[in-house]
Amino acid sequence: MADKIKLLVAFLLVVAGIAGYYYLSESAAVLRFVSVLVGLLAAAGVVWTSEPGKRFFAFGKESVAEAKRVSWPTRKETLQTTGIVILFAITMALFLWIVDASLMMVVDKLTGRGE
């Protein structure tokens, strides 16, 4: 129950930050931005103290660690793969254009529009 209250308070803090943005409509844009930022940071702080928030932040931390363990392709591999994909896309476009033009010619001859 306490976690649900914390999440509700976090939601209300976000709403308060957004409301501050509109309340300060005559103020400088920086103040309006700070209003939303403070609301979001305060909400994140409240969510972090809840059990779902702790699980979410732990998941984020594990995701970053997993991304660091990934074996990313080299620049050469990336360029080669990109080149193959572009070449395949051009080849398929030409093939589909030829098929479309051929079918259009056949339909034109069958309907008597083509000579």
C-alpha positions in Angstrom: 0.0 0.0 0.0 2.9 2.4 0.8 4.3 1.8 -2.7 1.0 2.8 -4.3 0.9 6.0 -2.3 4.5 6.7 -3.3 3.7 6.2 -6.9 0.6 8.4 -6.6 2.8 11.2 -5.0 5.3 10.8 -7.8 2.5 11.2 -10.4 1.2 14.3 -8.5 4.7 15.7 -8.5 4.9 15.3 -12.3 1.5 17.0 -12.6 2.6 19.8 -10.4 5.7 20.4 -12.5 3.6 20.5 -15.7 1.1 22.8 -13.9 4.0 25.0 -12.9 5.0 25.2 -16.6 1.6 26.6 -17.5 1.3 28.7 -14.3 4.6 30.5 -15.2 3.4 31.2 -18.8 4.4 34.8 -18.5 7.9 34.0 -17.0 11.1 33.2 -18.8 11.3 29.9 -20.7 14.1 28.8 -18.4 11.9 29.0 -15.3 9.2 27.1 -17.1 11.7 24.4 -18.0 13.1 24.3 -14.5 9.6 23.8 -13.1 9.0 20.7 -15.2 12.5 19.4 -14.5 12.1 19.8 -10.7 8.8 18.0 -10.8 10.3 15.1 -12.8 13.4 14.9 -10.6 11.3 14.9 -7.4 9.0 12.3 -8.9 12.0 10.1 -9.8 13.3 10.5 -6.2 10.0 9.3 -4.8 9.7 6.4 -7.3 13.3 5.4 -6.4 12.2 4.8 -2.8 9.4 2.4 -3.8 9.8 -1.3 -4.5 8.7 -1.1 -8.1 11.1 1.9 -8.6 14.0 0.0 -7.1 13.3 -2.9 -9.4 13.1 -0.6 -12.4 16.4 1.2 -11.6 18.1 -2.2 -11.0 16.8 -3.3 -14.4 18.2 -0.2 -16.0 21.6 -0.8 -14.3 21.7 -4.4 -15.5 20.7 -3.3 -19.0 23.6 -0.8 -19.1 26.0 -3.6 -17.9 24.7 -5.9 -20.5 25.1 -3.3 -23.3 28.7 -2.9 -22.2 29.3 -6.7 -22.7 28.0 -6.7 -26.2 30.5 -7.3 -29.0 29.8 -4.4 -31.4 30.8 -4.7 -35.0 33.8 -2.8 -36.3 33.5 0.1 -38.7 34.5 -2.0 -41.6 31.9 -4.7 -40.8 29.2 -2.0 -40.4 30.0 -0.4 -43.8 30.1 -3.8 -45.5 26.8 -4.8 -44.1 25.2 -1.4 -45.0 26.5 -1.8 -48.5 25.0 -5.2 -48.9 21.7 -4.0 -47.6 21.6 -1.0 -50.0 22.7 -3.2 -52.9 19.9 -5.7 -52.1 17.3 -2.9 -51.8 18.3 -1.5 -55.2 18.2 -5.0 -56.7 14.8 -5.7 -55.3 13.5 -2.3 -56.5 14.7 -3.0 -60.0 13.2 -6.6 -59.9 9.8 -5.3 -58.7 9.8 -2.5 -61.3 10.5 -5.1 -64.1 7.7 -7.4 -62.8 5.3 -4.5 -62.5 6.1 -3.2 -66.0 5.8 -6.7 -67.4 2.4 -7.3 -65.8 1.2 -3.9 -66.8 2.2 -4.6 -70.4 0.4 -8.0 -70.3 -2.8 -6.4 -68.8 -2.7 -3.7 -71.5 -2.5 -6.3 -74.3 -5.2 -8.4 -72.8 -7.6 -5.4 -72.4 -6.8 -4.1 -75.9 -5.2 -0.8 -74.8 -1.7 -1.7 -75.9 -0.7 -2.1 -79.5 
